[in-house]
Amino acid sequence: MADTKNMPATEEDWKKKLTSEQYQILREKGTEAPFTGKYVDNHEAGMFVCAACGQQLFSSDTKFDSGTGWPSFTDPVNLQNIELHEDASHGMRRIEVTCKNCGSHLGHLFDDGPPDKGGKRYCINSACLVLKK
């Protein structure tokens, strides 16, 4: 369940709550280097929640090895827990994925996922996630 009671009110509060890497990715829409995140090769069962607010995001049951260097999922645990936005930054047209509860940047959505699982790939930064086993 998301922690709405202790949600930071200002960006200064977010800087105090998050690590510098998490702040740069979650709040400033950055990304971690490929193949460096702690969940890229993780195969443990559980629920991945937002590192900023605790909102449930992805089940380990939907995680797959995309070979891209970031944790990849075929579906969110609940479409109501995320928001999708057009992203034209860096000379590319992509779909940004954010946490609906706290507005934090999580990663991007691509149409190159497993065809037998709907063809979607939610490419999410490890720094944005916490695995609850």
N, C-alpha and C positions, 0 to 999 in steps of 0.2 A: 504494500500500500504506500502511496506517495506521502511524503512528509510535507504537508501544507502549513502546519503550525510554525515550523522553524525555517520557512522559506526566506532566504536573504532578501532584503528590501532594496538594497543598492548594489551597484557593481563593486564598491569597496567591500561590502559584506560577502559577495561572491568570492572575491580575491582571498578573503580570510578563510572561507570554507573549503575552497578547492586548492589542489596543488597548482603550481604554475603551468604545468602541462595541461591539466584538466581545464583550467581557466582559458588558456589560449585556444583550446579546441571547442569546449562547450559554449563559451561566452563570446569568443572572437571568431568563430567559424573556421578554425584552423584544422589541421589534420596531422596525424602521426605518420612517421616514415613507414613505408610498407615493411611487413615481416618483423616489426619491432614490438607490437602490442602483445600484452600478456594473454589475450584470448584467441590469437590467431590459430594456434595449434591445440587449444584446449578442447577436450572432448568429455568433460564432466557434465553430469546431468544437473539441471536446475533451471532457475529463472534469472534472466539477465534484466537488471533494473537500471534506471538512470542513476549515474554516479552523482548527479547534482541534487535530485529530489527523491529518489527511491521509487519512482513510477515504474510499474512492470512494463517491460518493453518486448522482450523476445524469449521464447522457450528454447532450451537447448535442443529440443526435438526438431526445430526448424533450422538449426545451424548446419552448414555444409562447407566443405573445402572448395573454395572457388579458385584457389591458386593466385589470387590477386594481392595477398599480403595483409588483408584486413578480415576481421570476422564477418562472415556473410550468413544471411538468414533468408529463408523463402517468404516468411510472413511475420508480421508483428503478432504478439499475443492477443492484442485487441486494437483494431484500427482507430478506436476512439482515444487511444493513448498517445498517438503520434499525429503530427501534421506534416503535410507535403507542400513544398514551395518551389516555384521556378527559380533556378539559380543560373545566371549568365556570367558568373565570375570566371576569371582566368581564361577567357576566350572560349569557354565551353558552354553548352546548354545541358544542364542536368536538373534533377529533381532532388532538392535538399530534404532531409528527414530531420524533424525537430521533435523534442518532447512536448506534448500538448500541455502538460502540467506546469513546466517551468520555462518553456521556450528555448531550452538549450539545443544547440546544434549537435546532431549525433553522427551524421554521415550523409550518404546519398543513396538513391534508389535507381537501379538500372534494369533494363529489360533483357539481361543475358543470363538469367538464372536457369535452373534445371527445368526443361520443358515439361516434364511429367509432374512438376510441383507448381505450375502456374507461370513459370518463366521470369519471375521477379528475383532480384538480388538486392537485398538491403545490405549495403556495404557500410558497416558501422565501426567507428574508432573504438579500440579497446579501452582507452582512457575515459570514455563516456559511459562505460558499463561496470557494473558490479554483479558477480555471479552469486546468487543465493542458492545454495545447495539444498 
